[in-house]
Each structure stands twice: as structure tokens, then as C-alpha cells.
Amino acid sequence: MNIVCDVMLNYSEENQFFDFYEWNKDDSFLIIQEIPIIKISEMQMIEIEKSIIQISDSFLNDIWQKSKSIDYQFFTGLLVMSNDKVIGLRFDRNGVLIGKSSLLLDEEMAVIDENQDLCVTDFSYTIVSSSIFSFLTRREKEIQNKLLKKVTSFYLRKEYDVINFLYQELFSDKKSSYEQYQLLLDHIKYHYSTQTEKLLDIICLI
């Protein structure tokens, strides 16, 4: 197992995975001094991108607390690489994946170049859960979540006139307040578009 030095990782909350170009300046970045790396199959890379995994006890023991940040914080981390991609993983004491991170493009290319002779490791894990794939960007997901919270808040506070106003921005028929509320939630969740984004602008004006 090789060791990689001096890379930046951005373990996102709730095990979401964001490519480096979707990182926000207020994210909690971790400058890594040392972290183990293995090479895995292309199929496993796809699985890990969209799943929460749990590694075996024996593999967990091999990497336990062997990753170190620049401020000497030790944690259980691992870089997994394929022929053209690298992902940073972080595990809890039970070997369950609790964080994923992409790498900056230049650092990813350097890691691949320096470790291209690695053989594919027999990487054993079980899939705990799978993520629902979304075509939305990180920004769009944030807007979507804000809208869902705002619309729900309006309805719970019985501000039905606001619900109706937002509903009429998307639809032209007449419905009860409850039906409008449910259809608004459905549209925001499953039919996101630029038209949906305008609802947030309207809410800000309100």
C-alpha cells in the first residue's frame, strides 16, 4: 500500500460527493500530510461514487488512524484510484464510509501519475446503502432544499395566499391550498428547472 503526501480533501457533509469545481470557499478543507492509497477496479469506483460502503475488519485494521492532516490530526482515511480518477474516503470506527472527496485536478493527475504502477487491490466491502442519482449541481440542490423548506414553512404557518401566489407562477388551474402545496413540493423535488429557481427570487421579494 503506497502513501500519498500533500493533497487537499473536502469531505462533504452527509456523504455527498462534489467534484472540485463545485467546492465552496466556506467548505471545511483538510490539508493531508499522509494518506494510504490503493488501486481498485473501474466497477468498484462507480459503486463507491454512488454508495455508502463498509470495509472489512481486516482492511480497517490495515488503515486505522494511518492518515494524518497537516496539523497532526490522525484519522482513518484512504485514497482509491482507477486509471483516471481518485477519490478520498473517510471511515468511522466500524469501517463505515462517512466522507468522500474529490481532489483538485492537478493533484489528482499527479497522484495518478505517481501511482500508475500500482496493481489492483482485492478491495472487500459491503454496500450499506445506495444514493439516488441526481443530475442537479450542488448549487441547484441547495436552491431545491431552500425552496422545500420555505414552501413547507409557508404552508405550516397557514400563509395560503403565498402558496397560491407561488403555485400560479407554475400552474394556471385552480386547486385547494393543500393540493397546491403538494404539487409545489412535487415540482420542486422531481421537475426542477430554471422556472423553479425563479420561485426563490419571488420568495426573497416577499
C-alpha atoms as a printed R data frame, in Angstrom:
    type eleno elety resid chain resno       x      y       z
1   ATOM     1    CA   MET     A     1   0.000  0.000   0.000
2   ATOM     2    CA   ASN     A     2   1.519  3.307  -1.100
3   ATOM     3    CA   ILE     A     3   1.339  6.598   0.802
4   ATOM     4    CA   VAL     A     4   0.353  9.910  -0.803
5   ATOM     5    CA   CYS     A     5   1.516 13.203   0.681
6   ATOM     6    CA   ASP     A     6   0.328 16.804   0.458
7   ATOM     7    CA   VAL     A     7  -3.162 16.768  -1.048
8   ATOM     8    CA   MET     A     8  -6.291 18.751  -0.210
9   ATOM     9    CA   LEU     A     9  -9.538 16.954   0.555
10  ATOM    10    CA   ASN     A    10 -13.036 18.266   1.122
11  ATOM    11    CA   TYR     A    11 -15.069 15.656   2.970
12  ATOM    12    CA   SER     A    12 -18.606 16.862   2.387
13  ATOM    13    CA   GLU     A    13 -21.491 16.542   4.805
14  ATOM    14    CA   GLU     A    14 -23.960 13.654   4.611
15  ATOM    15    CA   ASN     A    15 -21.601 11.676   2.383
16  ATOM    16    CA   GLN     A    16 -22.390 13.755  -0.681
17  ATOM    17    CA   PHE     A    17 -19.722 13.792  -3.341
18  ATOM    18    CA   PHE     A    18 -18.856 17.015  -5.136
19  ATOM    19    CA   ASP     A    19 -16.302 17.448  -7.901
20  ATOM    20    CA   PHE     A    20 -13.644 20.044  -7.113
21  ATOM    21    CA   TYR     A    21 -15.286 22.676  -9.323
22  ATOM    22    CA   GLU     A    22 -18.364 22.574  -7.050
23  ATOM    23    CA   TRP     A    23 -16.418 23.246  -3.858
24  ATOM    24    CA   ASN     A    24 -17.471 26.319  -1.908
25  ATOM    25    CA   LYS     A    25 -14.967 28.677  -0.315
26  ATOM    26    CA   ASP     A    26 -16.554 28.137   3.112
27  ATOM    27    CA   ASP     A    27 -16.224 24.326   2.969
28  ATOM    28    CA   SER     A    28 -14.073 22.628   5.613
29  ATOM    29    CA   PHE     A    29 -10.939 21.742   3.694
30  ATOM    30    CA   LEU     A    30  -8.411 19.278   5.070
31  ATOM    31    CA   ILE     A    31  -4.756 19.503   4.056
32  ATOM    32    CA   ILE     A    32  -3.460 15.944   4.135
33  ATOM    33    CA   GLN     A    33   0.129 15.232   5.089
34  ATOM    34    CA   GLU     A    34  -0.100 11.448   4.601
35  ATOM    35    CA   ILE     A    35  -2.825  9.076   3.428
36  ATOM    36    CA   PRO     A    36  -2.727  5.464   2.098
37  ATOM    37    CA   ILE     A    37  -3.744  4.748  -1.492
38  ATOM    38    CA   ILE     A    38  -4.896  1.627  -3.331
39  ATOM    39    CA   LYS     A    39  -5.935  0.944  -6.901
40  ATOM    40    CA   ILE     A    40  -9.392 -0.505  -7.492
41  ATOM    41    CA   SER     A    41 -11.403 -1.653 -10.500
42  ATOM    42    CA   GLU     A    42 -13.456  0.738 -12.610
43  ATOM    43    CA   MET     A    43 -16.638 -1.017 -11.461
44  ATOM    44    CA   GLN     A    44 -15.767 -0.545  -7.795
45  ATOM    45    CA   MET     A    45 -15.018  3.130  -8.440
46  ATOM    46    CA   ILE     A    46 -18.521  3.579  -9.864
47  ATOM    47    CA   GLU     A    47 -20.055  1.737  -6.887
48  ATOM    48    CA   ILE     A    48 -18.148  3.810  -4.335
49  ATOM    49    CA   GLU     A    49 -19.140  7.082  -6.019
50  ATOM    50    CA   LYS     A    50 -22.839  6.322  -5.590
51  ATOM    51    CA   SER     A    51 -22.882  4.180  -2.418
52  ATOM    52    CA   ILE     A    52 -22.136  4.098   1.283
53  ATOM    53    CA   ILE     A    53 -19.829  1.143   1.915
54  ATOM    54    CA   GLN     A    54 -18.451 -0.706   4.929
55  ATOM    55    CA   ILE     A    55 -14.974 -2.220   4.673
56  ATOM    56    CA   SER     A    56 -13.897 -5.484   6.286
57  ATOM    57    CA   ASP     A    57 -12.399 -5.539   9.785
58  ATOM    58    CA   SER     A    58  -9.053 -6.732   8.451
59  ATOM    59    CA   PHE     A    59  -8.781 -3.872   5.955
60  ATOM    60    CA   LEU     A    60  -9.957 -1.406   8.586
61  ATOM    61    CA   ASN     A    61  -7.101 -2.557  10.829
62  ATOM    62    CA   ASP     A    62  -4.636 -2.006   7.978
63  ATOM    63    CA   ILE     A    63  -5.561  1.663   7.577
64  ATOM    64    CA   TRP     A    64  -6.741  2.535  11.101
65  ATOM    65    CA   GLN     A    65  -5.578  6.048  12.069
66  ATOM    66    CA   LYS     A    66  -2.845  5.977   9.408
67  ATOM    67    CA   SER     A    67  -3.942  9.195   7.731
68  ATOM    68    CA   LYS     A    68  -2.666 12.497   9.036
69  ATOM    69    CA   SER     A    69  -3.566 16.087   8.339
70  ATOM    70    CA   ILE     A    70  -1.039 18.910   8.256
71  ATOM    71    CA   ASP     A    71  -1.964 19.836  11.853
72  ATOM    72    CA   TYR     A    72  -1.260 16.255  13.012
73  ATOM    73    CA   GLN     A    73  -4.874 15.167  13.319
74  ATOM    74    CA   PHE     A    74  -4.963 11.393  12.758
75  ATOM    75    CA   PHE     A    75  -7.960  9.737  11.120
76  ATOM    76    CA   THR     A    76  -8.908  6.639   9.148
77  ATOM    77    CA   GLY     A    77  -8.727  7.637   5.504
78  ATOM    78    CA   LEU     A    78  -7.908  6.150   2.142
79  ATOM    79    CA   LEU     A    79  -7.431  7.244  -1.437
80  ATOM    80    CA   VAL     A    80  -8.856  4.906  -4.052
81  ATOM    81    CA   MET     A    81  -7.784  5.320  -7.662
82  ATOM    82    CA   SER     A    82  -8.687  3.881 -11.024
83  ATOM    83    CA   ASN     A    83  -6.861  4.593 -14.266
84  ATOM    84    CA   ASP     A    84  -8.241  8.133 -14.484
85  ATOM    85    CA   LYS     A    85  -9.873  9.051 -11.174
86  ATOM    86    CA   VAL     A    86  -9.036  9.421  -7.475
87  ATOM    87    CA   ILE     A    87 -11.481  9.688  -4.556
88  ATOM    88    CA   GLY     A    88 -10.645 10.359  -0.907
89  ATOM    89    CA   LEU     A    89 -12.586  8.253   1.594
90  ATOM    90    CA   ARG     A    90 -13.001  8.557   5.357
91  ATOM    91    CA   PHE     A    91 -14.286  5.816   7.674
92  ATOM    92    CA   ASP     A    92 -15.652  5.611  11.204
93  ATOM    93    CA   ARG     A    93 -14.516  3.134  13.878
94  ATOM    94    CA   ASN     A    94 -16.809  0.463  12.382
95  ATOM    95    CA   GLY     A    95 -15.402  0.821   8.883
96  ATOM    96    CA   VAL     A    96 -18.470  2.623   7.537
97  ATOM    97    CA   LEU     A    97 -17.823  5.334   4.963
98  ATOM    98    CA   ILE     A    98 -18.596  8.753   6.450
99  ATOM    99    CA   GLY     A    99 -16.981 11.103   3.924
100 ATOM   100    CA   LYS     A   100 -15.993 11.323   0.263
101 ATOM   101    CA   SER     A   101 -13.895 13.889  -1.528
102 ATOM   102    CA   SER     A   102 -12.642 14.579  -4.997
103 ATOM   103    CA   LEU     A   103  -9.156 16.037  -5.477
104 ATOM   104    CA   LEU     A   104  -8.058 19.227  -7.151
105 ATOM   105    CA   LEU     A   105  -7.422 18.433 -10.805
106 ATOM   106    CA   ASP     A   106  -3.657 18.994 -10.766
107 ATOM   107    CA   GLU     A   107  -3.267 16.973  -7.547
108 ATOM   108    CA   GLU     A   108  -5.407 14.150  -8.945
109 ATOM   109    CA   MET     A   109  -3.277 13.969 -12.101
110 ATOM   110    CA   ALA     A   110  -0.081 13.950 -10.028
111 ATOM   111    CA   VAL     A   111  -1.379 11.144  -7.782
112 ATOM   112    CA   ILE     A   112  -2.364  9.028 -10.778
113 ATOM   113    CA   ASP     A   113   0.993  9.621 -12.427
114 ATOM   114    CA   GLU     A   114   2.971  8.757  -9.293
115 ATOM   115    CA   ASN     A   115   0.969  5.590  -8.588
116 ATOM   116    CA   GLN     A   116   0.250  4.284 -12.063
117 ATOM   117    CA   ASP     A   117   2.268  1.098 -11.423
118 ATOM   118    CA   LEU     A   118   0.025  0.026  -8.541
119 ATOM   119    CA   CYS     A   119  -1.731 -3.304  -9.042
120 ATOM   120    CA   VAL     A   120  -5.492 -3.523  -8.498
121 ATOM   121    CA   THR     A   121  -6.183 -4.424  -4.859
122 ATOM   122    CA   ASP     A   122  -8.714 -7.038  -3.815
123 ATOM   123    CA   PHE     A   123 -10.802 -4.415  -2.023
124 ATOM   124    CA   SER     A   124 -13.527 -6.114   0.009
125 ATOM   125    CA   TYR     A   125 -16.570 -4.178   1.230
126 ATOM   126    CA   THR     A   126 -20.329 -4.376   1.556
127 ATOM   127    CA   ILE     A   127 -22.760 -1.754   0.271
128 ATOM   128    CA   VAL     A   128 -24.707 -0.244   3.160
129 ATOM   129    CA   SER     A   129 -26.915  1.984   1.010
130 ATOM   130    CA   SER     A   130 -27.020  3.476  -2.460
131 ATOM   131    CA   SER     A   131 -27.538  7.120  -3.336
132 ATOM   132    CA   ILE     A   132 -30.277  8.259  -5.677
133 ATOM   133    CA   PHE     A   133 -28.523  9.687  -8.703
134 ATOM   134    CA   SER     A   134 -29.307 13.317  -9.430
135 ATOM   135    CA   PHE     A   135 -28.439 15.434 -12.436
136 ATOM   136    CA   LEU     A   136 -28.625 18.582 -10.310
137 ATOM   137    CA   THR     A   137 -25.479 20.525  -9.494
138 ATOM   138    CA   ARG     A   138 -24.557 21.342  -5.908
139 ATOM   139    CA   ARG     A   139 -25.929 24.891  -6.321
140 ATOM   140    CA   GLU     A   140 -29.220 23.569  -7.703
141 ATOM   141    CA   LYS     A   141 -29.533 21.082  -4.829
142 ATOM   142    CA   GLU     A   142 -29.017 23.905  -2.336
143 ATOM   143    CA   ILE     A   143 -31.731 26.002  -4.029
144 ATOM   144    CA   GLN     A   144 -34.022 22.969  -4.122
145 ATOM   145    CA   ASN     A   145 -33.597 22.364  -0.379
146 ATOM   146    CA   LYS     A   146 -34.201 26.036   0.416
147 ATOM   147    CA   LEU     A   147 -37.409 26.035  -1.631
148 ATOM   148    CA   LEU     A   148 -38.714 22.869   0.011
149 ATOM   149    CA   LYS     A   149 -38.134 24.363   3.471
150 ATOM   150    CA   LYS     A   150 -39.667 27.722   2.545
151 ATOM   151    CA   VAL     A   151 -42.790 26.283   0.920
152 ATOM   152    CA   THR     A   152 -43.334 23.893   3.836
153 ATOM   153    CA   SER     A   153 -42.900 26.773   6.277
154 ATOM   154    CA   PHE     A   154 -45.482 28.910   4.443
155 ATOM   155    CA   TYR     A   155 -47.987 26.071   4.489
156 ATOM   156    CA   LEU     A   156 -47.472 25.218   8.174
157 ATOM   157    CA   ARG     A   157 -47.936 28.909   9.055
158 ATOM   158    CA   LYS     A   158 -51.158 28.834   7.009
159 ATOM   159    CA   GLU     A   159 -49.919 31.513   4.622
160 ATOM   160    CA   TYR     A   160 -52.099 30.094   1.873
161 ATOM   161    CA   ASP     A   161 -52.051 33.313  -0.138
162 ATOM   162    CA   VAL     A   162 -48.283 32.907  -0.568
163 ATOM   163    CA   ILE     A   163 -48.740 29.242  -1.520
164 ATOM   164    CA   ASN     A   164 -51.306 30.295  -4.117
165 ATOM   165    CA   PHE     A   165 -49.039 33.039  -5.468
166 ATOM   166    CA   LEU     A   166 -46.149 30.615  -5.925
167 ATOM   167    CA   TYR     A   167 -48.438 27.992  -7.402
168 ATOM   168    CA   GLN     A   168 -49.752 30.402 -10.025
169 ATOM   169    CA   GLU     A   169 -46.185 31.004 -11.189
170 ATOM   170    CA   LEU     A   170 -46.056 27.380 -12.326
171 ATOM   171    CA   PHE     A   171 -49.651 26.372 -12.964
172 ATOM   172    CA   SER     A   172 -52.815 28.078 -14.161
173 ATOM   173    CA   ASP     A   173 -55.553 25.823 -12.787
174 ATOM   174    CA   LYS     A   174 -57.441 26.104  -9.516
175 ATOM   175    CA   LYS     A   175 -56.707 23.788  -6.614
176 ATOM   176    CA   SER     A   176 -57.185 23.730  -2.872
177 ATOM   177    CA   SER     A   177 -54.357 25.078  -0.729
178 ATOM   178    CA   TYR     A   178 -53.358 21.556   0.263
179 ATOM   179    CA   GLU     A   179 -53.283 20.389  -3.361
180 ATOM   180    CA   GLN     A   180 -51.263 23.461  -4.366
181 ATOM   181    CA   TYR     A   181 -48.814 22.739  -1.564
182 ATOM   182    CA   GLN     A   182 -48.380 19.101  -2.581
183 ATOM   183    CA   LEU     A   183 -47.973 19.953  -6.267
184 ATOM   184    CA   LEU     A   184 -45.412 22.649  -5.459
185 ATOM   185    CA   LEU     A   185 -43.366 20.151  -3.434
186 ATOM   186    CA   ASP     A   186 -43.649 17.583  -6.218
187 ATOM   187    CA   HIS     A   187 -42.495 20.093  -8.832
188 ATOM   188    CA   ILE     A   188 -39.520 21.236  -6.744
189 ATOM   189    CA   LYS     A   189 -38.448 17.662  -5.971
190 ATOM   190    CA   TYR     A   190 -38.955 15.984  -9.334
191 ATOM   191    CA   HIS     A   191 -39.301 18.623 -12.041
192 ATOM   192    CA   TYR     A   192 -36.569 21.112 -11.193
193 ATOM   193    CA   SER     A   193 -35.933 23.722 -13.887
194 ATOM   194    CA   THR     A   194 -34.917 27.351 -14.358
195 ATOM   195    CA   GLN     A   195 -38.582 28.179 -13.798
196 ATOM   196    CA   THR     A   196 -38.335 26.523 -10.382
197 ATOM   197    CA   GLU     A   197 -35.370 28.724  -9.470
198 ATOM   198    CA   LYS     A   198 -37.481 31.842 -10.065
199 ATOM   199    CA   LEU     A   199 -39.622 30.833  -7.091
200 ATOM   200    CA   LEU     A   200 -36.726 31.609  -4.774
201 ATOM   201    CA   ASP     A   201 -36.403 35.099  -6.272
202 ATOM   202    CA   ILE     A   202 -40.109 35.646  -5.667
203 ATOM   203    CA   ILE     A   203 -39.821 34.405  -2.067
204 ATOM   204    CA   CYS     A   204 -36.941 36.816  -1.459
205 ATOM   205    CA   LEU     A   205 -39.100 39.691  -2.693
206 ATOM   206    CA   ILE     A   206 -41.963 38.583  -0.460
